[in-house]
């Protein structure tokens, strides 16, 4: 009888201990779930309009999956909705709120100032506040390479660019492109026209027609959604062109022969990663050729599209030499915004 009582007591202790372990595990799992870092990505427009923002969304979600954080993307129907969406993210208590581009600057300055204890990040521009990380790109380095390739490729010595707007920011494209053009072809004439917006393919197409009528055989697009109009014009008039941000050569390999690249996916990925690993800091973070944040198809990144004969491997090899000079520090491409 005593043996049975002792066995019963032992079983009771083990059972209680087992229940205690289960409760502890459940509480730990619940705590872990509750403590999962929450990040909101507030985009200034809807996904699908501009690949620039689509790849940003993809990069953030990839990092979220890899580093065990929660990322929610909030799309803005138009620029007037950005401030409201930032406020929603604050109200929903996200630990880090990421937004993008100059369209979001004013709204972020306002919201970040009102919420000094909340952490924010903005990709592709600079907001100088103690609780904001600004992720910027040295696009001018890649624009220089694109201009250099255009200068070596042109047969008419007339090269154009259809840019979005005549604002200081776009000098990182127009000025640097012209510098690269003159570096490899001092005799080349540079034609530049501005659409007046980032979302007007029809006007961009009209301006590309104008430059083609003046003899330009290479016309780069730097007009965001407007680039689609430049591509249409190239196909209709037979000139050659280049896209922006992602590899656009797949759109029309016969005419879209190069693309200036910007790794917004990598920027979003690295921002989420830094926050997940507790290394996130306010201030400016920059990505250029050396960090592979910007680039040029065939020169810094491979492409699924075969190289067009208008450019040719000899041109690519010469531009690669310029690229090596830049990343080694032998050649410095200055930021046109600082001039």
TILUM-993491 format. One line per field, with one value per atom (N, C-alpha, C): x, y, z; residue number from 1; residue in one letter. Coordinates in steps of 0.02 Angstrom, whole numbers. Layout:
BEGIN
c1	X ...;
c2	Y ...;
c3	Z ...;
num	NUM ...;
residuo	A ...;
//
This chain:
BEGIN
c1	42 0 44 96 141 175 191 222 176 112 62 55 53 47 108 165 227 227 204 201 152 95 43 70 107 136 186 226 277 243 191 154 123 98 66 117 177 231 250 257 275 221 158 102 100 109 110 168 226 285 274 241 226 180 127 80 115 159 195 239 271 315 273 213 170 147 128 105 162 222 280 294 291 305 253 189 136 144 162 172 230 284 343 326 288 269 225 179 135 175 223 266 306 334 374 333 270 226 209 195 177 236 297 356 383 352 374 372 427 432 386 352 304 329 331 355 302 290 243 281 265 294 239 244 193 217 187 208 168 199 165 115 112 63 48 4 -15 37 46 93 67 113 94 99 104 111 184 228 299 338 380 417 464 481 522 494 428 395 378 366 351 410 470 528 545 527 535 493 431 385 412 439 466 526 570 629 612 562 541 511 470 437 487 537 589 627 644 680 637 572 526 524 521 519 583 639 704 722 700 722 666 609 557 522 511 473 409 364 301 306 290 289 221 192 129 140 118 124 58 64 5 14 -30 -25 -67 -40 -77 -111 -175 -212 -186 -163 -129 -86 -48 1 -32 -94 -129 -145 -142 -158 -98 -38 22 21 5 4 -46 -105 -156 -131 -99 -74 -17 24 76 44 -9 -44 -76 -102 -132 -79 -20 35 56 57 74 20 -44 -100 -101 -80 -79 -15 25 81 136 152 208 273 321 385 429 426 462 416 417 375 420 417 459 416 440 406 459 440 487 474 528 528 508 525 515 442 397 325 304 343 326 363 408 450 411 366 330 288 253 211 253 311 353 382 404 431 380 318 264 251 243 225 283 344 403 416 404 413 361 300 247 257 296 307 382 416 489 514 471 492 482 451 438 495 513 567 538 570 548 608 593 645 612 652 627 680 657 702 699 757 766 761 769 775 800 810 837 789 773 736 780 803 852 817 800 769 802 805 842 810 748 716 701 738 728 793 791 847 831 876 866 911 880 916 921 980 989 1031 1028 1065 1110 1166 1210 1193 1133 1110 1156 1187 1230 1289 1311 1365 1342 1281 1255 1235 1210 1192 1253 1309 1373 1390 1384 1399 1352 1288 1239 1256 1274 1294 1357 1404 1466 1451 1405 1386 1351 1309 1274 1323 1373 1423 1463 1477 1515 1472 1406 1361 1331 1319 1284 1320 1281 1309 1298 1253 1237 1268 1299 1326 1273 1211 1156 1119 1120 1092 1043 987 936 918 881 851 784 733 667 661 664 662 594 580 514 501 543 531 597 594 653 660 681 690 761 787 856 869 822 832 851 820 832 900 936 1004 1050 1032 1072 1070 1019 1014 1040 1013 1029 1101 1124 1192 1245 1235 1284 1285 1225 1222 1262 1253 1289 1364 1385 1456 1485 1449 1471 1474 1424 1421 1482 1498 1554 1621 1622 1684 1706 1658 1675 1665 1627 1613 1605 1661 1658 1619 1612 1577 1502 1478 1407 1365 1306 1258 1206 1193 1145 1080 1026 959 920 890 851 785 731 665 631 586 553 478 451 380 337 362 323 287 293 262 296 281 310 263 204 151 117 155 124 161 147 180 167 107 90 135 146 189 261 282 351 363 313 318 325 287 289 359 388 455 509 500 547 545 484 476 514 508 541 617 645 718 741 700 716 717 671 667 729 764 825 888 877 932 958 927 951 937 988 978 977 992 986 952 895 857 840 871 860 796 761 702 722 698 708 645 588 524 475 501 460 409 345 294 298 322 330 378 422 468 432 372 334 319 309 298 361 418 483 495 477 486 442 380 334 362 388 417 477 518 577 557 505 482 453 419 387 437 487 533 601 613 674 737 730 790 800 852 867 859 843 827 851 841 860 807 798 749 782 742 766 744 784 769 775 737 741 761 778 799 739 736 679 694 754 772 724 693 647 583 568 508 511 569 579 654 682 754 784 742 767 781 747 753 773 750 771 836 892 956 997 978 1012 962 980 939 984 969 1003 966 1002 970 975 923 923 894 932 912 867 806 760 740 742 728 782 845 901 899 879 875 821 763 709 730 761 784 834 883 935 906 856 825 788 749 712 761 813 864 897 916 950 904 841 794 784 779 769 829 889 950 974 931 944 1005 1020 1075 1050 985 953 972 994 1012 985 969 949 1009 996 1050 1045 1096 1095 1135 1104 1137 1138 1195 1200 1219 1189 1205 1226 1286 1310 1334 1378 1404 1443 1482 1524 1482 1424 1379 1328 1333 1286 1214 1208 1142 1116 1162 1145 1188 1170 1210 1185 1212 1195 1196 1144 1141 1203 1226 1283 1350 1349 1411 1418 1368 1370 1325 1276 1228 1216 1208 1190 1117 1100 1032 1011 946 920 916 918 913 983 992 1057 1075 1139 1163 1148 1118 1100 1163 1165 1223 1235 1184 1192 1244 1244 1292 1355 1349 1406 1453 1488 1531 1590 1616 1673 1655 1593 1569 1564 1534 1525 1592 1642 1708 1738 1729 1755 1719 1654 1615 1633 1646 1668 1733 1777 1840 1826 1777 1757 1726 1686 1655 1708 1760 1813 1850 1859 1891 1850 1784 1740 1740 1731 1726 1793 1848 1914 1933 1896 1911 1957 1978 2022 1986 1921 1881 1822 1810 1752 1700 1639 1583 1548 1549 1523 1446 1416 1344 1325 1287 1269 1229 1197 1159 1203 1267 1313 1352 1341 1377 1342;
c2	-60 0 63 59 116 128 71 76 109 92 121 196 215 286 325 295 328 337 285 288 342 345 395 466 475 540 561 512 525 545 508 524 593 612 677 733 722 773 781 724 726 760 746 775 850 873 945 978 946 973 978 925 926 982 993 1047 1114 1119 1182 1196 1145 1155 1177 1147 1163 1235 1257 1325 1374 1357 1401 1408 1350 1352 1393 1383 1421 1495 1514 1584 1613 1572 1595 1606 1558 1565 1626 1637 1694 1759 1759 1818 1832 1776 1783 1813 1788 1813 1886 1904 1973 2020 1995 2037 2042 2009 2011 2083 2105 2174 2186 2243 2261 2320 2312 2365 2380 2445 2467 2499 2479 2510 2551 2617 2662 2688 2663 2683 2744 2789 2850 2839 2778 2762 2687 2665 2595 2552 2491 2444 2426 2423 2404 2461 2523 2581 2592 2588 2600 2542 2507 2450 2470 2534 2561 2542 2550 2536 2462 2429 2358 2318 2334 2297 2316 2376 2396 2351 2341 2297 2226 2202 2134 2127 2177 2174 2174 2215 2218 2152 2122 2059 2001 2003 1951 1954 2015 2023 2002 2019 2002 1926 1891 1818 1789 1818 1792 1808 1867 1888 1887 1859 1847 1908 1958 2017 2021 2063 2072 2136 2131 2190 2195 2254 2269 2326 2317 2370 2408 2474 2517 2560 2550 2586 2649 2703 2766 2774 2791 2800 2860 2911 2968 3001 3052 3082 3115 3137 3170 3121 3056 3006 2984 3008 2985 3002 3065 3085 3044 3034 2995 2924 2894 2826 2821 2872 2874 2878 2917 2923 2856 2821 2755 2708 2709 2665 2682 2746 2767 2742 2753 2733 2657 2619 2546 2521 2569 2553 2512 2527 2494 2519 2474 2491 2532 2518 2557 2571 2632 2652 2676 2642 2658 2689 2743 2770 2785 2820 2828 2891 2918 2970 3039 3088 3158 3175 3136 3149 3140 3102 3087 3131 3173 3212 3255 3297 3344 3307 3255 3217 3184 3155 3121 3171 3229 3279 3297 3303 3321 3265 3204 3147 3128 3128 3109 3160 3224 3276 3269 3251 3241 3178 3131 3067 3054 3093 3088 3021 2983 2918 2860 2874 2823 2825 2767 2763 2761 2800 2805 2796 2778 2777 2801 2833 2854 2835 2803 2779 2825 2845 2883 2959 2982 3054 3062 3124 3137 3180 3156 3195 3198 3257 3266 3275 3219 3220 3165 3174 3126 3057 3049 2983 2955 2981 2959 2935 2876 2853 2868 2902 2918 2874 2834 2788 2820 2838 2876 2837 2857 2824 2874 2850 2891 2875 2893 2878 2909 2965 2999 2956 2909 2865 2819 2792 2749 2791 2851 2895 2914 2923 2936 2879 2817 2759 2753 2768 2765 2816 2876 2928 2909 2878 2855 2803 2757 2705 2736 2786 2820 2856 2888 2924 2879 2818 2770 2736 2733 2696 2737 2801 2843 2846 2845 2850 2919 2958 3025 3080 3061 3109 3155 3131 3168 3119 3137 3093 3133 3102 3138 3104 3142 3114 3148 3108 3135 3124 3179 3176 3198 3179 3192 3267 3299 3368 3406 3471 3514 3537 3490 3504 3482 3509 3492 3418 3379 3307 3273 3293 3259 3275 3322 3336 3276 3234 3174 3128 3136 3099 3140 3199 3237 3261 3292 3320 3264 3213 3157 3120 3111 3079 3118 3184 3226 3223 3220 3215 3150 3096 3032 3033 3064 3071 3109 3165 3206 3173 3130 3094 3049 3015 2967 2996 3050 3080 3155 3192 3265 3302 3271 3304 3292 3249 3232 3291 3298 3349 3317 3349 3322 3361 3325 3354 3331 3377 3358 3397 3361 3391 3363 3403 3384 3376 3321 3305 3350 3366 3407 3366 3300 3254 3187 3143 3075 3024 3047 2999 3014 3038 3056 3026 2963 2930 2965 2994 3027 3087 3128 3187 3165 3114 3088 3063 3029 3003 3060 3112 3171 3203 3209 3239 3194 3129 3082 3088 3096 3107 3171 3223 3286 3278 3242 3232 3188 3138 3095 3135 3183 3225 3269 3279 3320 3277 3212 3168 3124 3126 3084 3011 2969 2898 2858 2891 2862 2913 2893 2939 2901 2921 2888 2912 2867 2885 2896 2951 2964 2999 2970 3003 2957 2908 2861 2827 2834 2802 2828 2890 2919 2881 2841 2802 2755 2734 2690 2725 2791 2829 2834 2840 2842 2775 2720 2654 2647 2671 2668 2708 2767 2809 2776 2743 2709 2654 2617 2563 2590 2647 2675 2711 2744 2784 2750 2695 2657 2681 2725 2744 2696 2707 2663 2701 2664 2697 2655 2682 2648 2661 2612 2619 2636 2637 2656 2605 2602 2567 2491 2460 2387 2374 2313 2296 2299 2351 2360 2335 2306 2282 2228 2193 2139 2165 2229 2259 2258 2276 2279 2276 2216 2208 2241 2252 2284 2358 2389 2462 2484 2448 2463 2424 2457 2421 2424 2468 2473 2492 2483 2507 2529 2588 2613 2584 2551 2512 2546 2535 2560 2506 2485 2429 2449 2472 2489 2427 2370 2307 2294 2305 2295 2346 2407 2459 2442 2420 2401 2340 2292 2231 2248 2290 2307 2348 2390 2430 2385 2338 2291 2247 2224 2182 2218 2280 2319 2328 2340 2349 2283 2229 2163 2143 2165 2147 2200 2250 2304 2346 2352 2395 2457 2467 2524 2589 2639 2704 2760 2816 2875 2903 2944 2972 2950 2964 2950 2887 2842 2782 2788 2777 2786 2721 2712 2655 2681 2662 2681 2620 2631 2576 2526 2552 2509 2462 2487 2446 2407 2414 2381 2405 2467 2497 2527 2545 2569 2532 2535 2500 2511 2471 2475 2404 2387 2320 2307 2245 2219 2243 2297 2324 2300 2313 2292 2233 2221 2167 2131 2065 2027 2040 2024 2032 1969 1953 1896 1911 1976 1998 2000 1970 1974 2047 2063 2130 2151 2210 2235 2259 2247 2265 2340 2380 2453 2473 2436 2449 2408 2343 2299 2289 2233 2214 2262 2290 2336 2397 2422 2479 2459 2401 2377 2370 2344 2336 2404 2454 2521 2552 2541 2568 2530 2466 2427 2456 2479 2509 2572 2612 2672 2652 2599 2574 2553 2518 2497 2556 2609 2669 2702 2700 2732 2692 2627 2588 2581 2590 2587 2653 2706 2772 2813 2784 2820 2878 2869 2921 2936 3000 3020 3055 3031 3063 3105 3170 3215 3220 3228 3237 3305 3307 3371 3417 3388 3429 3469 3451 3487 3541 3546 3596 3664;
c3	0 0 0 44 46 -21 -55 -122 -171 -168 -214 -201 -137 -120 -144 -135 -158 -234 -270 -343 -366 -330 -346 -335 -280 -265 -319 -341 -392 -458 -476 -538 -535 -475 -466 -477 -448 -456 -530 -564 -636 -677 -660 -697 -688 -625 -611 -647 -644 -678 -753 -781 -852 -871 -830 -844 -839 -788 -779 -839 -867 -926 -985 -993 -1049 -1045 -984 -974 -989 -965 -975 -1049 -1086 -1158 -1193 -1174 -1206 -1194 -1131 -1115 -1154 -1161 -1198 -1271 -1301 -1372 -1382 -1333 -1338 -1333 -1287 -1278 -1341 -1370 -1431 -1487 -1492 -1545 -1534 -1471 -1455 -1466 -1456 -1462 -1533 -1580 -1649 -1676 -1703 -1726 -1786 -1783 -1836 -1876 -1941 -1986 -2038 -2049 -2101 -2158 -2219 -2279 -2312 -2307 -2334 -2402 -2455 -2523 -2546 -2584 -2607 -2664 -2690 -2742 -2739 -2783 -2783 -2818 -2795 -2827 -2896 -2945 -3013 -3061 -3035 -3079 -3098 -3048 -3058 -3026 -3066 -3038 -2981 -2978 -2924 -2856 -2847 -2783 -2776 -2831 -2828 -2801 -2826 -2802 -2730 -2708 -2639 -2593 -2614 -2578 -2574 -2630 -2633 -2586 -2585 -2543 -2469 -2450 -2380 -2357 -2400 -2383 -2380 -2422 -2421 -2355 -2333 -2270 -2211 -2214 -2160 -2150 -2205 -2203 -2175 -2195 -2176 -2103 -2079 -2013 -1961 -1979 -1930 -1903 -1946 -1925 -1967 -1946 -1982 -2024 -2088 -2132 -2164 -2159 -2192 -2241 -2303 -2353 -2359 -2353 -2358 -2421 -2470 -2534 -2532 -2559 -2561 -2629 -2627 -2690 -2729 -2693 -2724 -2671 -2691 -2645 -2585 -2593 -2537 -2481 -2496 -2445 -2404 -2422 -2388 -2314 -2298 -2227 -2187 -2215 -2180 -2168 -2217 -2209 -2158 -2154 -2103 -2034 -2028 -1964 -1944 -1993 -1980 -1952 -1983 -1961 -1889 -1873 -1804 -1756 -1775 -1732 -1721 -1772 -1765 -1731 -1707 -1664 -1697 -1759 -1793 -1763 -1755 -1724 -1771 -1835 -1885 -1943 -1966 -2023 -2079 -2136 -2194 -2248 -2278 -2337 -2390 -2443 -2498 -2539 -2566 -2618 -2593 -2634 -2614 -2604 -2636 -2627 -2554 -2516 -2447 -2396 -2421 -2376 -2326 -2352 -2308 -2257 -2279 -2233 -2179 -2198 -2150 -2099 -2122 -2077 -2023 -2044 -1998 -1948 -1972 -1929 -1884 -1911 -1871 -1816 -1830 -1780 -1724 -1742 -1693 -1651 -1676 -1642 -1634 -1591 -1586 -1559 -1526 -1499 -1547 -1605 -1655 -1707 -1734 -1784 -1854 -1898 -1968 -2014 -2077 -2130 -2194 -2236 -2301 -2353 -2406 -2459 -2519 -2543 -2604 -2594 -2533 -2520 -2449 -2428 -2361 -2320 -2260 -2211 -2149 -2132 -2078 -2011 -1979 -1913 -1871 -1805 -1762 -1757 -1780 -1777 -1847 -1897 -1967 -1997 -2028 -2068 -2142 -2175 -2246 -2289 -2332 -2375 -2444 -2463 -2525 -2575 -2638 -2692 -2728 -2751 -2794 -2867 -2887 -2956 -3008 -2990 -3038 -3061 -3019 -3041 -3098 -3092 -3145 -3206 -3195 -3251 -3292 -3257 -3292 -3338 -3313 -3354 -3413 -3402 -3457 -3511 -3489 -3537 -3575 -3540 -3573 -3625 -3610 -3658 -3719 -3706 -3760 -3806 -3776 -3815 -3860 -3837 -3876 -3929 -3917 -3961 -4017 -4005 -4053 -4121 -4173 -4241 -4270 -4239 -4264 -4222 -4166 -4118 -4089 -4089 -4058 -4011 -3947 -3896 -3853 -3836 -3798 -3733 -3692 -3631 -3619 -3607 -3588 -3513 -3475 -3402 -3376 -3315 -3286 -3275 -3234 -3216 -3211 -3223 -3218 -3145 -3103 -3032 -3012 -2956 -2937 -2933 -2905 -2897 -2962 -3018 -3082 -3111 -3081 -3105 -3094 -3045 -3034 -3094 -3137 -3199 -3258 -3268 -3328 -3330 -3276 -3275 -3279 -3239 -3239 -3305 -3335 -3400 -3452 -3452 -3500 -3487 -3425 -3409 -3436 -3429 -3456 -3532 -3562 -3635 -3661 -3629 -3652 -3637 -3586 -3569 -3626 -3658 -3711 -3781 -3786 -3852 -3845 -3842 -3832 -3886 -3945 -4000 -3999 -3954 -3954 -3929 -3960 -3938 -3892 -3836 -3788 -3791 -3803 -3805 -3743 -3707 -3648 -3647 -3634 -3627 -3565 -3536 -3474 -3485 -3458 -3466 -3422 -3362 -3315 -3263 -3268 -3220 -3225 -3178 -3179 -3209 -3231 -3249 -3316 -3365 -3429 -3488 -3505 -3562 -3629 -3637 -3701 -3714 -3663 -3670 -3680 -3644 -3651 -3721 -3749 -3817 -3867 -3857 -3901 -3900 -3840 -3834 -3864 -3859 -3890 -3966 -3993 -4065 -4086 -4045 -4059 -4063 -4014 -4013 -4071 -4088 -4145 -4210 -4215 -4276 -4283 -4228 -4229 -4240 -4250 -4266 -4210 -4151 -4096 -4112 -4107 -4119 -4054 -3998 -3932 -3886 -3857 -3814 -3749 -3695 -3631 -3598 -3567 -3528 -3455 -3426 -3354 -3329 -3347 -3334 -3297 -3261 -3223 -3269 -3256 -3298 -3370 -3377 -3444 -3489 -3459 -3500 -3549 -3530 -3575 -3641 -3638 -3699 -3741 -3708 -3744 -3779 -3745 -3774 -3837 -3833 -3891 -3949 -3934 -3986 -4019 -3979 -4006 -4054 -4037 -4080 -4145 -4141 -4201 -4246 -4216 -4257 -4268 -4232 -4245 -4210 -4161 -4123 -4064 -4025 -3969 -3903 -3850 -3787 -3728 -3667 -3606 -3553 -3509 -3455 -3389 -3336 -3269 -3217 -3164 -3102 -3107 -3153 -3163 -3235 -3251 -3320 -3366 -3407 -3453 -3523 -3534 -3601 -3624 -3576 -3594 -3627 -3617 -3646 -3723 -3750 -3822 -3837 -3839 -3847 -3909 -3960 -4021 -4012 -3964 -3956 -3886 -3835 -3766 -3753 -3761 -3764 -3699 -3653 -3589 -3535 -3472 -3417 -3360 -3334 -3274 -3214 -3170 -3118 -3050 -3009 -2940 -2895 -2846 -2804 -2746 -2761 -2707 -2667 -2700 -2663 -2611 -2631 -2585 -2528 -2544 -2492 -2441 -2464 -2418 -2377 -2410 -2377 -2320 -2336 -2288 -2230 -2244 -2191 -2142 -2168 -2126 -2087 -2121 -2089 -2031 -2042 -1990 -1929 -1941 -1885 -1848 -1886 -1855 -1812 -1833 -1798 -1749 -1737 -1689 -1707 -1772 -1794 -1832 -1830 -1865 -1829 -1867 -1839 -1884 -1852 -1890 -1927 -1977 -2017 -2090 -2129 -2200 -2216 -2254 -2280 -2356 -2388 -2460 -2496 -2554 -2597 -2666 -2687 -2753 -2792 -2840 -2880 -2836 -2790 -2748 -2706 -2681 -2640 -2681 -2748 -2794 -2785 -2760 -2753 -2817 -2862 -2929 -2979 -3043 -3092 -3163 -3208 -3279 -3307 -3343 -3374 -3416 -3414 -3451 -3422 -3384 -3355 -3283 -3242 -3172 -3157 -3199 -3189 -3255 -3251 -3310 -3329 -3392 -3415 -3452 -3448 -3485 -3560 -3576 -3645 -3677 -3735 -3769 -3784 -3780 -3793 -3865 -3873 -3939 -3976 -4041 -4081 -4083 -4071 -4070 -4017 -3962 -3909 -3921 -3920 -3935 -3876 -3877 -3821 -3812 -3866 -3860 -3818 -3828 -3788 -3715 -3703 -3634 -3599 -3634 -3604 -3585 -3627 -3612 -3552 -3548 -3492 -3428 -3433 -3374 -3346 -3389 -3366 -3325 -3347 -3309 -3242 -3243 -3182 -3131 -3154 -3109 -3079 -3119 -3094 -3038 -3046 -2996 -2931 -2935 -2873 -2837 -2874 -2843 -2811 -2826 -2800 -2844 -2899 -2945 -2978 -2991 -3023 -2978 -2966 -2925 -2969 -2964 -2998 -2945 -2952 -2901 -2905 -2848 -2844 -2873 -2927 -2958 -2911 -2860 -2814 -2767 -2764 -2720 -2758 -2822 -2862 -2860;
num	1 1 1 2 2 2 3 3 3 4 4 4 5 5 5 6 6 6 7 7 7 8 8 8 9 9 9 10 10 10 11 11 11 12 12 12 13 13 13 14 14 14 15 15 15 16 16 16 17 17 17 18 18 18 19 19 19 20 20 20 21 21 21 22 22 22 23 23 23 24 24 24 25 25 25 26 26 26 27 27 27 28 28 28 29 29 29 30 30 30 31 31 31 32 32 32 33 33 33 34 34 34 35 35 35 36 36 36 37 37 37 38 38 38 39 39 39 40 40 40 41 41 41 42 42 42 43 43 43 44 44 44 45 45 45 46 46 46 47 47 47 48 48 48 49 49 49 50 50 50 51 51 51 52 52 52 53 53 53 54 54 54 55 55 55 56 56 56 57 57 57 58 58 58 59 59 59 60 60 60 61 61 61 62 62 62 63 63 63 64 64 64 65 65 65 66 66 66 67 67 67 68 68 68 69 69 69 70 70 70 71 71 71 72 72 72 73 73 73 74 74 74 75 75 75 76 76 76 77 77 77 78 78 78 79 79 79 80 80 80 81 81 81 82 82 82 83 83 83 84 84 84 85 85 85 86 86 86 87 87 87 88 88 88 89 89 89 90 90 90 91 91 91 92 92 92 93 93 93 94 94 94 95 95 95 96 96 96 97 97 97 98 98 98 99 99 99 100 100 100 101 101 101 102 102 102 103 103 103 104 104 104 105 105 105 106 106 106 107 107 107 108 108 108 109 109 109 110 110 110 111 111 111 112 112 112 113 113 113 114 114 114 115 115 115 116 116 116 117 117 117 118 118 118 119 119 119 120 120 120 121 121 121 122 122 122 123 123 123 124 124 124 125 125 125 126 126 126 127 127 127 128 128 128 129 129 129 130 130 130 131 131 131 132 132 132 133 133 133 134 134 134 135 135 135 136 136 136 137 137 137 138 138 138 139 139 139 140 140 140 141 141 141 142 142 142 143 143 143 144 144 144 145 145 145 146 146 146 147 147 147 148 148 148 149 149 149 150 150 150 151 151 151 152 152 152 153 153 153 154 154 154 155 155 155 156 156 156 157 157 157 158 158 158 159 159 159 160 160 160 161 161 161 162 162 162 163 163 163 164 164 164 165 165 165 166 166 166 167 167 167 168 168 168 169 169 169 170 170 170 171 171 171 172 172 172 173 173 173 174 174 174 175 175 175 176 176 176 177 177 177 178 178 178 179 179 179 180 180 180 181 181 181 182 182 182 183 183 183 184 184 184 185 185 185 186 186 186 187 187 187 188 188 188 189 189 189 190 190 190 191 191 191 192 192 192 193 193 193 194 194 194 195 195 195 196 196 196 197 197 197 198 198 198 199 199 199 200 200 200 201 201 201 202 202 202 203 203 203 204 204 204 205 205 205 206 206 206 207 207 207 208 208 208 209 209 209 210 210 210 211 211 211 212 212 212 213 213 213 214 214 214 215 215 215 216 216 216 217 217 217 218 218 218 219 219 219 220 220 220 221 221 221 222 222 222 223 223 223 224 224 224 225 225 225 226 226 226 227 227 227 228 228 228 229 229 229 230 230 230 231 231 231 232 232 232 233 233 233 234 234 234 235 235 235 236 236 236 237 237 237 238 238 238 239 239 239 240 240 240 241 241 241 242 242 242 243 243 243 244 244 244 245 245 245 246 246 246 247 247 247 248 248 248 249 249 249 250 250 250 251 251 251 252 252 252 253 253 253 254 254 254 255 255 255 256 256 256 257 257 257 258 258 258 259 259 259 260 260 260 261 261 261 262 262 262 263 263 263 264 264 264 265 265 265 266 266 266 267 267 267 268 268 268 269 269 269 270 270 270 271 271 271 272 272 272 273 273 273 274 274 274 275 275 275 276 276 276 277 277 277 278 278 278 279 279 279 280 280 280 281 281 281 282 282 282 283 283 283 284 284 284 285 285 285 286 286 286 287 287 287 288 288 288 289 289 289 290 290 290 291 291 291 292 292 292 293 293 293 294 294 294 295 295 295 296 296 296 297 297 297 298 298 298 299 299 299 300 300 300 301 301 301 302 302 302 303 303 303 304 304 304 305 305 305 306 306 306 307 307 307 308 308 308 309 309 309 310 310 310 311 311 311 312 312 312 313 313 313 314 314 314 315 315 315 316 316 316 317 317 317 318 318 318 319 319 319 320 320 320 321 321 321 322 322 322 323 323 323 324 324 324 325 325 325 326 326 326 327 327 327 328 328 328 329 329 329 330 330 330 331 331 331 332 332 332 333 333 333 334 334 334 335 335 335 336 336 336 337 337 337 338 338 338 339 339 339;
residuo	X X X X X X X X X X X X X X X X X X X X X X X X X X X X X X X X X X X X X X X X X X X X X X X X X X X X X X X X X X X X X X X X X X X X X X X X X X X X X X X X X X X X X X X X X X X X X X X X X X X X X X X X X X X X X X X X X X X X X X X X X X X X X X X X X X X X X X X X X X X X X X X X X X X X X X X X X X X X X X X X X X X X X X X X X X X X X X X X X X X X X X X X X X X X X X X X X X X X X X X X X X X X X X X X X X X X X X X X X X X X X X X X X X X X X X X X X X X X X X X X X X X X X X X X X X X X X X X X X X X X X X X X X X X X X X X X X X X X X X X X X X X X X X X X X X X X X X X X X X X X X X X X X X X X X X X X X X X X X X X X X X X X X X X X X X X X X X X X X X X X X X X X X X X X X X X X X X X X X X X X X X X X X X X X X X X X X X X X X X X X X X X X X X X X X X X X X X X X X X X X X X X X X X X X X X X X X X X X X X X X X X X X X X X X X X X X X X X X X X X X X X X X X X X X X X X X X X X X X X X X X X X X X X X X X X X X X X X X X X X X X X X X X X X X X X X X X X X X X X X X X X X X X X X X X X X X X X X X X X X X X X X X X X X X X X X X X X X X X X X X X X X X X X X X X X X X X X X X X X X X X X X X X X X X X X X X X X X X X X X X X X X X X X X X X X X X X X X X X X X X X X X X X X X X X X X X X X X X X X X X X X X X X X X X X X X X X X X X X X X X X X X X X X X X X X X X X X X X X X X X X X X X X X X X X X X X X X X X X X X X X X X X X X X X X X X X X X X X X X X X X X X X X X X X X X X X X X X X X X X X X X X X X X X X X X X X X X X X X X X X X X X X X X X X X X X X X X X X X X X X X X X X X X X X X X X X X X X X X X X X X X X X X X X X X X X X X X X X X X X X X X X X X X X X X X X X X X X X X X X X X X X X X X X X X X X X X X X X X X X X X X X X X X X X X X X X X X X X X X X X X X X X X X X X X X X X X X X X X X X X X X X X X X X X X X X X X X X X X X X X X X X X X X X X X X X X X X X X X X X X X X X X X X X X X X X X X X X X X X X X X X X X X X X X X X X X X X X X X X X X X X X X X X X X X X X X X X X X X X X X X X X X X X X X X X X X X X X X X X X X X X X X X X X X X X X X X X X X X;
//
